[in-house]
Amino acid sequence: FALFGCSLSLLTLSGVNEAIKKSTGGQQSIMLGPLGALVTMHYGLTSAPASQPRNSIFGLLVAGVIAKCISYIPTIYLPVWIGIAVG
């Protein structure tokens, strides 16, 4: 059931991402990178503390805020390749 649930969830998120990109002219999208591992944890490790919704949502929120803050650091202080990799 985990394979079916993960596939269906990621297909749905991908469709929502494409709809958002189309409606905003490509300016906005969903962070789909970490969601593959997150969905697998939710369906495969349901009793693990890290896969509980409150922990995963808070973790994604913290990671997004950190990435956004790093993207504002000027390239004179932070090399471009680090900013791309993190932000």
Secondary structure by P-SEA (a helix, b strand, c coil): caaaaaaaaaaaaaaaaaaaaaaacccccccccaaaaaaaaaacccccccccaaaaaaaaaaaaaaaaaaaacccccccaaaaaacc
